[in-house]
Amino acid sequence: MRTIGSALATAGVPESWLVWPIGALKALGALGLVLGLLGVPFVGTAAAAGLILYFVCALYTHLRVSDLSPQFYLAIVFLTLAVATLAFDPALMISPAR
C-alpha cells in the first residue's frame, strides 16, 4: 500500500477509489476477458473495449499531472494488450462469403 498510495496521491486519485471503481473495473474486465476465452463471444468484446477505455482514462490521469512514473508505462503496456485483444477478437472477425 505504501507504493500504490504514493502513486495514487501523485496522480490525484483518492485511495478510497482503489476498491471502487478502480479495482472493480479491473476485476470485471479480467472476468469478461476470461468469459470471452471460454466461449461467450460478445462479453469478451465488451470487456476488451471497457479495458481500453479504462486505460485511456488512466493514461490521461497521469498525463494531466505530468506523472511519468513506472505506473504510467505499465498502463501503456496494458492498453496495448487490451487493443490487441480487441483487434484479434474472433467475434469481430469477418468471415468470407461463400
N, C-alpha and C positions, 0 to 999 in steps of 0.2 A: 504494500500500500504506500510505502514511502516513495517509491519511484513513480508510480502512477499518479499519486496525489500531487506531486510537484508538476508533473506533465499536465494534469488537468488544470491546475492553478495557472500555469503559463498560458494555456490556451483559453483561459477564461470560462471554463466549464465547471460547474459545481460538482463536488464529489457525490452528492446525492443522486446525480444522474447516472452513476456507474451501474446501478442495478436497473433502473427505469429512467430513460428509454434506451440508453446505450447497450447495456447487457442483454435486455430483452430483444432488441432488434437484431443483434448479432446472433443470439441463440436461435431465434425464429428463422433467420436467413440460413444458418447452417442446417437446421432441421429441414427446411424447404429444399435445400440442395440434396440432402440425403434422400428425401422422398422422391425427388426427381430421378436420382440414380436408381431407385428401387422400382421405377416404372410409372410414377404419377407425373405425366409429362408437363402439364402447364403449371403445376405447383413449383417445380424446379425452375421454370422460366420466370415466374413471378419472383421467386426468391433471388435469382441472379440479378434481375432488374432492381429489386429492392436494395440489394447489397451494393450495386453500382451507385444508386442514389445516396446510400448511407456514406460510402467512402468519398464521393464527390463533396458531400457536406463536411466530412471530416477534414479533407484537404483544404476546403475553403476556410474552415475554422482556424486551422494552423496558419494559413497564409494571411488571414486577417490580422493576426497578432505578430506576424513575422517570426513564427516559431518553426525553425527548420531542424528540429531535433530528430533523433532516430525514429520516433513515432511517426513523423511526417513521411519519411521514406518508406516505412513499413506500410503505411496507408496506401502509398503509390503501388507497392507490390501487391497488396490485397485488391486494390482497384483493378489492376491489370489481370489478376486471376479471375475476378468476377466478370470482367469484359470478355475474357477468353471463354469462360463457362457459357455465357450467353451467346457468343459468336458460334460456338460449336454445339449448340443445343440441338439434339436430334428432333425435338418437337417443332423447331422452326425450319428445319431443312426442307427444301422444296424438292419433291420427287419428280423426275421427268415424266411427262405424259406418255402414255403408251398407245 
